Amino acid sequence: MIFCITNRCTMGCPHCMSDCKKLGEDFDLDNLNEFANFFKVMGFRVLNISGGEPTEHPDLEEIINQLANKCHPTVITLISNGDFLMCKEKTEAVLRLMKSHPNLTIQITSIQKWYRNYDYISKNQDDIETMLGPGRVFFETEKIRQMRPLGRALSSPEAMEAVAETHQGFTACANAYLMAQQTVKLKDFASNCLHAHKFCMPLVGPDLNVYMSESMLCPSVGNLLEHSPVEIFKRMKAFVPCGKCLQAYNNYWTKNK
């Protein structure tokens, strides 16, 4: 699953499907137990920490330290755009986390044309890997495998061209929806995701809203401050895709043929 601990991001990428901004919302550390309980009751083993840009969160170290102790995930992946490497304090914080948690890896996504730090990341991959540890950092610099017609992409002609190249005609929530429909018991959902190599669902936002897609602009199926894990799972089972992303895609190309 993905835990987006902040909506904050200074990159301003034109394709951002959650429309993250410089002054985005941060997860409140006081609510960590509610997230940890959901993670454990649902039986997840893989924890992806994302955003926004997760290294923008002022309590990043404490969040990961506590989640590691409370959730005991087999793998923790910090999904970043790599901008933390431009800041000594943030880099040192990430290095401390890498030292403390051997099961922590980092995915750095910086793709030409979409990310302003691409030149730096692509030219310094070897040095970055040496610093963070061989086999513990993975780079996504070639292309975006699938871009969605959500968020800022809808107002960027260049992004919508890329959406047209990678979009497969499914809603952003299709995988999670199908997995929920195929899962009878709550305890089996996480293992079914794991066996299908689907590690990015559901998504929990900084306000603890739970989403079936990878966008925090999509409808929520509940909130961990208001609903128990059992209630959330029932809502996941009852969820029906709204189809607004497909409608927005079709509307865009109808207007821009």
ZAVOVO-526549 format. One record per residue: x, y, z of N, C-alpha, C in turn; residue number from 1. Coordinates in Angstrom, 1 decimal. Atoms other than C-alpha are relative to their C-alpha. Layout:
PT    n.xx    n.yy    n.zz   ca.xx   ca.yy   ca.zz    c.xx    c.yy    c.zz    n
PT       X       Y       Z       X       Y       Z       X       Y       Z  NUM
...
END
This chain:
PT    n.xx    n.yy    n.zz   ca.xx   ca.yy   ca.zz    c.xx    c.yy    c.zz    n
PT     0.8    -1.2     0.0     0.0     0.0     0.0     0.9     1.2     0.0    1
PT    -0.7    -1.2     0.0     1.0     3.6    -0.3    -0.6     0.9     1.1    2
PT     0.4    -1.0    -1.0     1.0     6.1     2.6     0.6     1.3    -0.5    3
PT    -0.4    -1.4     0.4     1.2     9.7     1.3     0.0     0.8     1.2    4
PT    -0.1    -0.7    -1.2     2.5    11.5     4.3    -0.1     1.5    -0.1    5
PT     0.2    -1.4     0.2     2.2    14.9     2.7    -0.5     0.3    -1.4    6
PT     0.4    -0.5     1.4     0.6    16.8    -0.2     1.0     1.0    -0.4    7
PT    -0.9    -1.0     0.3     3.5    19.1    -0.1     1.1    -0.4    -1.0    8
PT    -1.0     0.2     1.0     5.9    19.3    -3.1     0.4     1.3    -0.7    9
PT    -0.4    -1.3     0.6     8.0    22.1    -4.6     0.4    -0.2    -1.5   10
PT    -0.5     0.2     1.3     8.7    20.4    -7.9    -1.0     0.6    -1.1   11
PT     0.9    -0.6     1.0     5.5    21.5    -9.7    -0.1    -0.7    -1.3   12
PT     0.0     0.7     1.3     5.5    18.8   -12.3    -1.4     0.1    -0.7   13
PT     1.3    -0.3     0.8     2.9    19.4   -15.1    -0.9    -1.2     0.0   14
PT     0.9     1.2     0.1     1.6    15.8   -14.9    -0.5    -0.5     1.4   15
PT     0.4     0.5    -1.3     1.0    15.5   -11.1    -1.4    -0.3     0.1   16
PT     1.4     0.4     0.0    -2.2    13.6   -10.7    -0.7     0.2     1.3   17
PT     0.7    -0.5    -1.3    -2.8    14.8    -7.1     0.1     1.5     0.2   18
PT    -0.1    -1.5     0.0    -2.0    18.4    -7.9     0.7     0.5     1.3   19
PT    -0.7    -0.3    -1.3     0.5    18.6    -5.0     0.7     1.4    -0.2   20
PT    -0.5    -1.3     0.0     1.7    22.1    -4.1     1.0     0.3     1.1   21
PT    -1.1    -0.4    -1.0     4.4    23.9    -2.0    -0.6     0.0     1.4   22
PT     0.7    -0.2    -1.3     1.9    24.5     0.8    -1.0    -1.1     0.3   23
PT     0.9     1.1    -0.2     0.3    21.0     0.9    -0.1    -0.4     1.4   24
PT     0.3     0.5    -1.3    -1.1    19.3     3.9     1.0    -1.1     0.4   25
PT    -0.9     1.0    -0.6     1.2    17.2     6.2    -0.8    -0.9     0.9   26
PT     0.6     1.0    -0.9     0.2    14.0     8.0     0.4     0.4     1.5   27
PT    -0.2    -0.4    -1.4    -0.2    14.7    11.8     0.5    -1.3     0.7   28
PT    -0.6     1.1    -0.7     2.1    12.4    13.8    -0.9    -0.6     1.1   29
PT     0.9     0.5    -1.1    -0.5    12.2    16.5    -1.0    -1.1    -0.4   30
PT     0.9     1.0     0.5    -2.6    10.0    14.2     0.7    -1.2    -0.5   31
PT    -0.8     1.2     0.5     0.1     7.4    13.6    -0.6    -1.3     0.4   32
PT     0.5     1.3    -0.4    -1.6     4.7    15.6    -1.2    -0.4    -0.8   33
PT     1.1     0.4     0.8    -4.7     4.8    13.5     0.5    -0.6    -1.3   34
PT    -0.5     0.6     1.2    -2.7     4.2    10.4     0.7    -1.3     0.2   35
PT    -0.6     1.3    -0.3    -0.6     1.5    12.0    -1.0    -1.1     0.3   36
PT     1.0     1.0    -0.3    -3.7    -0.3    13.2    -0.6    -0.5    -1.3   37
PT     0.5     0.4     1.3    -5.1    -0.3     9.6     1.0    -0.9    -0.7   38
PT    -1.1     0.8     0.7    -1.8    -1.6     8.2     0.0    -1.4     0.5   39
PT    -0.1     1.3    -0.6    -1.7    -4.4    10.7    -1.2    -0.9    -0.2   40
PT     1.2     0.8     0.1    -5.3    -5.5    10.7    -0.3    -0.4    -1.5   41
PT     0.2     0.4     1.4    -5.4    -5.5     6.9     1.1    -1.0    -0.5   42
PT    -1.0     1.0     0.3    -2.2    -7.7     6.9     1.0     0.4    -1.0   43
PT    -1.0    -0.4     1.0     0.0    -5.6     4.7     1.4    -0.3     0.4   44
PT    -1.4     0.3    -0.3     3.7    -6.4     4.5     0.9     1.0    -0.7   45
PT    -0.8    -1.0     0.7     5.0    -3.8     2.0    -0.6     1.4     0.2   46
PT     0.4    -1.4    -0.3     4.9    -0.1     3.0     0.7     0.9    -0.9   47
PT    -0.6    -1.1     0.8     5.5     2.6     0.4    -0.4     1.3     0.6   48
PT     0.2    -1.4    -0.6     6.0     6.1     1.8     0.2     1.0    -1.1   49
PT     0.0    -0.9     1.1     5.1     8.7    -0.7    -0.6     1.4     0.3   50
PT     0.6    -1.3    -0.2     3.6    12.2    -1.2    -0.8     0.4    -1.2   51
PT    -1.0    -1.0    -0.2     3.8    14.9    -2.5     1.4    -0.6     0.0   52
PT    -1.4     0.4    -0.2     7.5    14.7    -1.8     0.1    -0.3     1.5   53
PT     0.0     0.4    -1.4     7.8    12.7     1.5     1.1     0.6     0.8   54
PT    -1.1    -0.6    -0.8    11.1    14.2     2.4    -0.2     1.5     0.3   55
PT     0.5    -1.4    -0.4     9.3    17.6     2.7    -0.6     0.0     1.3   56
PT     0.6     0.0    -1.3     7.6    16.4     5.8     1.0     0.2     1.1   57
PT    -1.0    -0.3    -1.1     9.3    17.8     8.9     0.2    -1.1     1.0   58
PT    -0.1     1.1    -1.0     8.7    14.6    10.9     0.3    -1.3    -0.7   59
PT    -0.3     1.2     0.8     9.9    12.2     8.2     0.7    -1.1     0.8   60
PT    -0.8     1.0    -0.8    12.4    10.4    10.5    -0.9    -0.7     1.0   61
PT     0.8     0.6    -1.1    10.0    10.0    13.4    -1.1    -0.9    -0.6   62
PT     1.1     0.8     0.6     7.2     8.7    11.1     0.5    -1.3    -0.4   63
PT    -0.6     1.3     0.4     9.4     6.0     9.5     0.5    -0.8     1.2   64
PT    -0.5     0.7    -1.2    11.0     5.1    12.8    -1.2    -0.7     0.7   65
PT     1.1     0.6    -0.8     7.6     4.6    14.5    -0.8    -1.0    -0.9   66
PT     0.7     1.0     0.8     6.0     2.9    11.5     0.8    -1.4    -0.1   67
PT    -0.8     1.2     0.0     8.9     0.4    11.4    -0.2    -0.8     1.3   68
PT     0.2     0.6    -1.3     8.4    -0.3    15.1    -1.4    -0.5     0.2   69
PT     1.4     0.4    -0.3     4.6    -0.5    15.1    -0.5    -1.0    -1.1   70
PT     0.6     0.8     1.1     3.9    -2.1    11.7     0.8    -1.2    -0.4   71
PT    -0.9     1.1     0.3     6.9    -4.4    11.2    -0.1    -0.4    -1.5   72
PT     0.1     0.3     1.4     6.8    -4.2     7.4     1.2    -0.8    -0.4   73
PT    -1.2     0.7     0.5     9.1    -6.6     5.5     0.8     0.9    -0.9   74
PT    -0.7    -1.0     0.9     9.9    -3.8     3.0    -0.6     1.3     0.2   75
PT     0.4    -1.4     0.0     9.7     0.0     3.3     0.7     0.6    -1.2   76
PT    -0.6    -0.7     1.1    10.2     2.0     0.2    -0.4     1.5     0.1   77
PT     0.2    -1.5     0.0    10.6     5.8     0.2     0.0     0.4    -1.4   78
PT     0.1    -0.4     1.4     9.3     7.1    -3.1     0.2     1.5    -0.1   79
PT    -0.4    -1.4    -0.1    11.0    10.4    -3.8     0.4     0.5    -1.4   80
PT    -0.5    -0.6     1.3    11.8    12.8    -6.7     1.5     0.3     0.1   81
PT    -1.5    -0.2    -0.1    15.4    13.0    -5.3     0.4     1.5     0.4   82
PT    -0.4    -1.3    -0.3    15.2    16.7    -4.4     0.6     0.2     1.3   83
PT    -0.6     0.0    -1.3    16.3    15.9    -0.9     1.5     0.1    -0.1   84
PT    -1.5     0.1     0.2    19.8    15.4    -2.3     0.6     1.4    -0.1   85
PT    -0.4    -1.4     0.1    20.0    19.2    -2.8     0.1     0.7     1.4   86
PT     0.0    -0.5    -1.4    19.7    19.7     1.0     0.8    -0.8     0.9   87
PT    -0.8     0.8    -0.9    22.3    18.6     3.4    -0.7    -0.6     1.2   88
PT     0.7     0.5    -1.2    20.0    18.3     6.4    -1.0    -1.2    -0.4   89
PT     0.9     1.0     0.5    17.4    16.2     4.4     0.8    -1.3    -0.4   90
PT    -0.9     1.1     0.4    20.2    14.0     3.0     0.5    -0.8     1.2   91
PT    -0.5     0.6    -1.2    21.6    13.4     6.4    -1.1    -0.8     0.7   92
PT     1.2     0.7    -0.6    18.1    12.4     7.7    -0.3    -1.3    -0.7   93
PT     0.2     1.2     0.8    17.7     9.9     4.9     1.1    -1.0     0.3   94
PT    -1.1     1.0    -0.3    21.1     8.4     5.6    -0.1    -0.6     1.4   95
PT     0.2     0.6    -1.3    20.3     8.0     9.2    -1.1    -1.1     0.0   96
PT     1.0     1.0     0.1    17.1     6.2     8.3     0.5    -1.3    -0.7   97
PT    -0.6     1.2     0.7    19.0     3.9     5.9     0.8    -0.8     0.9   98
PT    -0.9     0.8    -0.9    21.4     3.0     8.6    -0.8    -0.7     1.1   99
PT     0.9     0.5    -1.1    18.6     2.4    11.2    -0.9    -1.2    -0.5  100
PT     1.0     0.9     0.5    16.4     0.3     8.9     0.5    -0.7    -1.3  101
PT    -0.6     0.7     1.1    18.1    -2.3     6.7    -1.0    -0.4    -1.1  102
PT     1.1     0.4     1.0    14.7    -3.1     5.0    -0.5     1.2    -0.7  103
PT     0.4    -1.2     0.6    14.4     0.5     3.8     0.7     0.2    -1.3  104
PT    -0.5    -0.3     1.3    14.9     1.2     0.1    -0.6     1.3    -0.5  105
PT     0.5    -1.3     0.6    14.5     4.4    -2.0    -0.2    -0.2    -1.5  106
PT     0.3    -0.1     1.5    12.9     4.8    -5.4     0.1     1.5    -0.3  107
PT    -0.2    -1.3     0.4    14.1     8.0    -7.0    -0.6     0.1    -1.5  108
PT     0.6    -0.2     1.3    11.9     9.1    -9.9     0.3     1.4    -0.5  109
PT    -0.4    -1.3     0.7    13.3    11.9   -12.2     0.1    -0.3    -1.4  110
PT     0.1     0.3     1.4    12.3    11.7   -15.8     0.2     1.3    -0.9  111
PT    -0.2    -1.1     0.9    13.5    14.0   -18.6    -1.3     0.6    -0.5  112
PT     1.2    -0.7     0.5    11.0    16.6   -19.6    -1.0     0.3     1.1  113
PT     1.0    -0.2    -1.0     8.9    16.2   -16.5     0.6     0.5     1.3  114
PT    -0.6    -0.4    -1.3    11.3    16.7   -13.6     1.2     0.9    -0.2  115
PT    -1.0    -1.0     0.2    13.5    19.7   -13.3     1.4    -0.4     0.5  116
PT    -1.3     0.4    -0.5    16.3    17.9   -11.4     0.6    -1.2    -0.8  117
PT    -0.4     1.2     0.7    16.7    15.2   -14.1     1.5     0.0    -0.4  118
PT    -1.4     0.0     0.4    20.1    16.3   -15.3     0.9    -0.3     1.1  119
PT    -0.8     0.3    -1.2    21.5    16.2   -11.8    -0.1    -1.5     0.4  120
PT     0.2     1.4    -0.5    20.0    12.8   -10.9     0.7    -0.9    -1.0  121
PT    -0.5     0.9     1.0    20.9    11.2   -14.2     1.6     0.0    -0.1  122
PT    -1.4    -0.1     0.0    24.5    12.4   -14.1     0.7    -0.5     1.2  123
PT    -0.6     0.4    -1.3    25.1    11.4   -10.5    -0.5    -1.3     0.6  124
PT     0.6     1.3    -0.5    23.4     8.0   -10.3     1.1    -0.8     0.8  125
PT    -1.0     0.8    -0.6    26.7     6.2    -9.4     0.3     0.5     1.4  126
PT    -0.4    -0.6    -1.3    27.6     8.6    -6.6    -1.2    -0.1     1.0  127
PT     1.1     0.1    -0.9    24.1     8.6    -5.2    -0.2    -1.4     0.5  128
PT     0.1     1.4    -0.5    24.0     4.8    -5.1     1.1    -0.3     1.0  129
PT    -1.1     0.3    -1.0    27.4     4.7    -3.4    -0.3     0.6     1.3  130
PT     0.3    -0.7    -1.3    26.2     7.2    -0.8    -1.1    -0.7     0.8  131
PT     1.2     0.6    -0.7    22.8     5.5    -0.1     0.2    -1.5     0.2  132
PT    -0.2     1.4    -0.2    24.1     2.0    -0.5    -0.4    -0.8    -1.2  133
PT     0.3     0.9     1.2    24.4    -0.5    -3.4    -1.2    -0.9     0.2  134
PT     1.2     0.9    -0.2    21.1    -2.3    -4.0    -1.1     0.6     0.8  135
PT     1.1    -0.6    -0.9    19.1     0.1    -1.8    -0.6     1.2    -0.6  136
PT     0.6    -1.1     0.7    18.3     2.8    -4.3    -0.3    -0.4    -1.4  137
PT     0.4     0.3     1.3    16.4     2.4    -7.5    -0.4     1.2    -0.8  138
PT     0.3    -1.3     0.8    16.1     5.0   -10.3    -1.0    -0.3    -1.1  139
PT     0.9     0.0     1.1    13.2     5.6   -12.6     0.2     1.2    -0.8  140
PT    -0.4    -1.2     0.8    14.6     7.9   -15.2    -0.4    -0.1    -1.5  141
PT     0.2     0.2     1.4    13.5     6.4   -18.5    -1.3     0.6    -0.5  142
PT     1.3    -0.5     0.4     9.8     7.1   -18.8    -1.0    -0.3     1.0  143
PT     1.1     0.3    -0.8     6.5     7.2   -17.0    -0.8    -1.1    -0.6  144
PT     0.7     1.2     0.6     4.9     3.8   -17.5    -1.5     0.3    -0.3  145
PT     1.4    -0.3     0.2     1.4     5.1   -17.2    -0.4     1.3     0.6  146
PT     0.4    -1.3    -0.5     0.2     8.7   -16.9    -1.5     0.1    -0.1  147
PT     1.4     0.0    -0.1    -3.3     9.4   -15.8    -0.6     1.4    -0.3  148
PT     0.7    -1.3     0.2    -5.8    12.1   -16.9    -0.6     0.6     1.2  149
PT     0.5    -0.5    -1.3    -6.0    13.6   -13.4     0.9     1.2     0.3  150
PT    -0.8    -1.1    -0.5    -4.8    16.7   -11.7     0.5     1.0    -1.0  151
PT    -0.6    -1.1     0.9    -2.4    19.1   -13.5     0.1    -0.5    -1.4  152
PT    -0.2     0.5     1.4    -2.1    16.8   -16.5    -1.1     0.5    -0.9  153
PT     1.2    -0.4     0.8    -5.6    17.9   -17.6     0.2     1.4    -0.6  154
PT    -0.2    -1.4     0.5    -4.3    21.5   -18.1     1.3     0.1    -0.7  155
PT    -1.2     0.0     0.7    -1.1    20.5   -19.8     0.0    -0.8    -1.3  156
PT     0.1     0.7     1.2    -1.2    19.7   -23.5     1.1    -1.0    -0.2  157
PT    -1.1     1.0     0.1     2.2    18.0   -23.3    -0.2    -1.2     0.8  158
PT     0.3     1.1    -0.9     1.1    15.9   -20.4    -1.1    -0.9    -0.6  159
PT     1.1     0.8     0.6    -2.1    14.9   -22.2     0.4    -0.8    -1.2  160
PT    -0.6     0.8     1.1    -0.1    13.8   -25.2     0.6    -1.3     0.6  161
PT    -0.6     1.1    -0.7     1.8    11.5   -22.8    -1.0    -1.0     0.5  162
PT     1.1     0.8    -0.5    -1.4    10.3   -21.3    -0.6    -0.8    -1.1  163
PT     0.6     0.7     1.2    -2.7     9.4   -24.8     0.9    -1.2    -0.4  164
PT    -1.0     1.0     0.3     0.5     7.3   -25.3     0.0    -1.2     0.9  165
PT    -0.1     1.1    -1.0     0.3     5.3   -22.1    -1.4    -0.4     0.6  166
PT     1.3     0.3    -0.6    -3.4     5.4   -21.1    -0.6    -1.2    -0.7  167
PT     0.5     1.3     0.5    -5.0     2.0   -21.5    -1.6    -0.1     0.0  168
PT     1.5     0.0     0.0    -8.7     3.0   -21.2    -0.6    -0.4     1.3  169
PT     0.6     0.4    -1.2    -9.1     2.0   -17.6     0.0     1.1     1.0  170
PT     0.0    -1.0    -1.0   -10.0     4.1   -14.6     1.3    -0.2     0.9  171
PT    -1.2     0.0    -0.8    -7.2     5.0   -12.2    -0.1    -1.0     1.2  172
PT     0.2     0.9    -1.2    -8.8     2.7    -9.5    -0.3    -1.4    -0.5  173
PT     0.5     1.3     0.6    -9.4    -0.3   -11.8     0.6    -1.2     0.8  174
PT    -0.7     1.2    -0.6    -6.8    -2.6   -10.2    -0.5    -0.2     1.4  175
PT     0.5     0.1    -1.4    -7.9    -1.9    -6.6    -1.4    -0.5     0.0  176
PT     1.4     0.4     0.0   -11.5    -2.2    -7.5    -0.2    -1.5    -0.3  177
PT     0.1     1.4     0.4   -11.0    -5.6    -9.2     0.5    -0.9     1.1  178
PT    -0.5     0.8    -1.1    -8.9    -6.9    -6.3    -0.9    -0.1     1.1  179
PT     1.0     0.0    -1.0   -11.5    -5.9    -3.8    -1.2    -0.9    -0.3  180
PT     1.1     0.8     0.4   -14.2    -7.6    -5.8     0.4    -1.5     0.1  181
PT    -0.5     1.4     0.0   -12.1   -10.8    -6.0     0.3    -0.5     1.4  182
PT    -0.4     0.4    -1.3   -11.3   -10.8    -2.3    -1.3    -0.2     0.9  183
PT     1.2     0.3    -0.8   -13.9   -12.4     0.1     0.3     0.5     1.4  184
PT    -0.2    -0.3    -1.4   -12.2   -11.9     3.5     1.1     1.1     0.1  185
PT    -0.9    -1.2    -0.2   -10.4    -8.8     4.8     1.5    -0.5     0.1  186
PT    -1.4     0.4    -0.2    -7.3   -10.8     5.8     0.7    -0.5    -1.2  187
PT    -0.6     0.5     1.2    -6.8   -12.0     2.3     0.3     1.1    -1.0  188
PT    -0.2    -1.1     1.0    -6.7    -8.6     0.5     1.4     0.3    -0.2  189
PT    -1.4    -0.3     0.1    -3.1    -7.8     1.3     0.8    -1.1    -0.7  190
PT    -0.8     1.1     0.6    -1.8   -11.2     0.3    -0.4    -0.2    -1.4  191
PT     0.4     0.0     1.4    -3.8   -11.1    -2.9     0.7     1.0    -0.8  192
PT    -0.8    -1.1     0.7    -2.2    -7.8    -3.8     1.4    -0.4    -0.1  193
PT    -1.4     0.4     0.0     1.2    -9.2    -2.9     0.2    -1.0    -1.1  194
PT    -0.1     1.1     1.0     0.7   -12.3    -5.1    -0.2     0.6    -1.4  195
PT     0.2    -0.6     1.3    -0.5   -10.1    -8.0     1.1     1.1    -0.3  196
PT    -1.1    -1.0     0.1     2.6    -7.8    -7.5    -0.7     1.4    -0.2  197
PT     0.7    -1.3     0.0     0.2    -4.8    -6.9     0.3     0.6     1.4  198
PT    -0.4    -0.5    -1.3     2.0    -2.9    -4.1    -0.4     1.4     0.3  199
PT     0.4    -1.4    -0.2     0.4     0.5    -4.5    -1.4     0.2     0.2  200
PT     1.4    -0.2    -0.3    -3.1     0.0    -3.3    -0.3    -0.7     1.3  201
PT     0.5    -1.3     0.3    -4.9     1.2    -1.5     1.0     1.1     0.4  202
PT    -0.8    -1.1    -0.4    -3.6     4.7    -0.9    -0.6     0.7     1.2  203
PT     0.5    -0.7    -1.1    -3.9     6.5     2.4     0.7     1.4     0.0  204
PT    -0.5    -1.3     0.1    -3.5    10.3     2.3     0.4     0.6     1.4  205
PT    -0.5    -0.6    -1.2    -2.1    12.7     4.9    -1.1     0.3     1.0  206
PT     1.1    -0.2    -0.9    -5.6    13.3     6.3    -0.6    -1.3     0.4  207
PT     0.4     1.4    -0.3    -6.0     9.5     6.6    -1.3    -0.4    -0.8  208
PT     1.0     0.5     0.9    -8.6     9.3     3.8     0.6    -1.1    -0.8  209
PT    -0.4     1.2     0.7    -8.4     6.0     2.0    -0.5     0.0    -1.5  210
PT     0.4    -0.1     1.4    -8.4     5.9    -1.8     0.3    -1.3    -0.8  211
PT    -0.2     1.2     0.8    -8.7     3.1    -4.3     1.0     0.2    -1.2  212
PT    -0.9    -0.3     1.1    -6.6     4.9    -6.9     1.3     0.6     0.6  213
PT    -1.3    -0.7    -0.5    -3.1     6.6    -6.7    -0.1     1.5     0.0  214
PT     0.3    -1.5     0.0    -4.7    10.1    -6.8    -0.8     0.3     1.2  215
PT     0.8    -0.5    -1.1    -5.9    12.0    -3.8    -1.1     0.9    -0.4  216
PT     1.1    -0.7     0.6    -8.3    13.8    -6.1    -1.2    -0.9    -0.3  217
PT     1.1     0.9     0.3   -10.4    10.7    -6.5    -0.9    -0.1     1.3  218
PT     0.8     0.2    -1.2   -13.3     9.8    -4.2     0.6    -0.9     1.0  219
PT    -0.5     0.8    -1.1   -12.4     8.4    -0.8    -1.0    -1.1     0.4  220
PT     0.9     1.1    -0.5   -13.8     5.1     0.6    -0.1     0.1     1.5  221
PT     0.1    -0.1    -1.4   -13.5     6.3     4.1     1.2     0.7     0.6  222
PT    -1.1    -0.7    -0.8   -11.2     7.9     6.8     0.3    -0.8     1.2  223
PT    -0.5     0.9    -1.2    -9.1     6.0     9.4    -0.3     0.6     1.3  224
PT     0.3    -0.6    -1.2   -10.1     8.5    12.0    -1.5    -0.2     0.3  225
PT     1.4     0.2    -0.2   -13.8     7.7    11.5    -0.5    -1.4    -0.2  226
PT     0.5     1.3     0.4   -14.0     4.2    10.2     1.1    -1.1     0.4  227
PT    -0.9     1.1    -0.3   -12.5     0.9    11.4     0.5    -0.7    -1.2  228
PT    -0.5     0.7     1.2   -10.4    -1.3     9.1    -1.1    -0.9    -0.6  229
PT     1.0     0.9     0.6   -13.4    -3.7     8.8    -1.0     0.9    -0.8  230
PT     0.9    -0.8     0.7   -15.7    -0.8     7.8     0.7     0.5    -1.3  231
PT    -0.7    -0.4     1.2   -13.0     0.4     5.3    -0.1    -1.1    -1.0  232
PT     0.0     1.1     1.0   -12.8    -3.0     3.7    -1.4    -0.2    -0.6  233
PT     1.3     0.1     0.5   -16.6    -3.2     3.4    -0.3     1.1    -1.0  234
PT     0.1    -1.1     0.9   -16.5     0.2     1.7     0.8    -0.2    -1.3  235
PT    -0.8     0.3     1.2   -13.8    -1.0    -0.6    -0.8    -1.0    -0.9  236
PT     0.8     1.0     0.7   -16.0    -4.0    -1.5    -1.2     0.6    -0.8  237
PT     1.2    -0.6     0.6   -19.0    -1.7    -2.2     0.4     1.1    -1.0  238
PT    -0.5    -1.1     0.8   -16.9     0.8    -4.1    -0.3    -0.2    -1.5  239
PT     0.2     0.0     1.4   -17.9     1.6    -7.7     0.7     1.1    -0.7  240
PT    -0.8    -1.1     0.6   -15.5     3.6   -10.0    -1.0     1.1    -0.5  241
PT     0.8    -1.1     0.4   -16.9     7.0   -10.7     0.1     0.3    -1.5  242
PT    -0.2    -0.2     1.4   -15.4     7.1   -14.2     0.4     1.4    -0.4  243
PT    -0.2    -1.4     0.4   -14.6    10.8   -14.0     1.3     0.3    -0.7  244
PT    -1.3    -0.2     0.7   -11.0    10.4   -15.1    -0.2    -0.4    -1.5  245
PT     0.3     0.4     1.4   -12.2     8.6   -18.3    -0.8     1.1    -0.7  246
PT     0.8    -1.1     0.5   -14.8    11.3   -18.8     0.8     1.2    -0.3  247
PT    -0.9    -1.1     0.2   -12.2    14.0   -18.4     0.9    -0.2    -1.2  248
PT    -0.9     0.3     1.2    -9.9    12.3   -20.9    -0.8     0.1    -1.3  249
PT     0.7    -0.1     1.2   -12.6    12.0   -23.5    -0.4     1.4    -0.3  250
PT     0.4    -1.4     0.1   -13.8    15.6   -22.9     1.2     0.8    -0.6  251
PT    -1.1    -0.8     0.5   -10.3    16.9   -23.4     0.3    -0.2    -1.5  252
PT    -0.3     0.2     1.4    -9.7    15.2   -26.7    -1.2     0.3    -1.0  253
PT     1.1    -0.5     0.8   -13.2    16.1   -27.9     0.2     1.5    -0.3  254
PT    -0.3    -1.5     0.2   -12.2    19.8   -27.4     1.3     0.3    -0.7  255
PT    -1.3    -0.3     0.6    -8.7    19.4   -28.7     0.4    -0.9    -1.1  256
PT    -0.3     0.8     1.2    -8.9    17.3   -31.8     0.8     0.8    -1.0  257
END
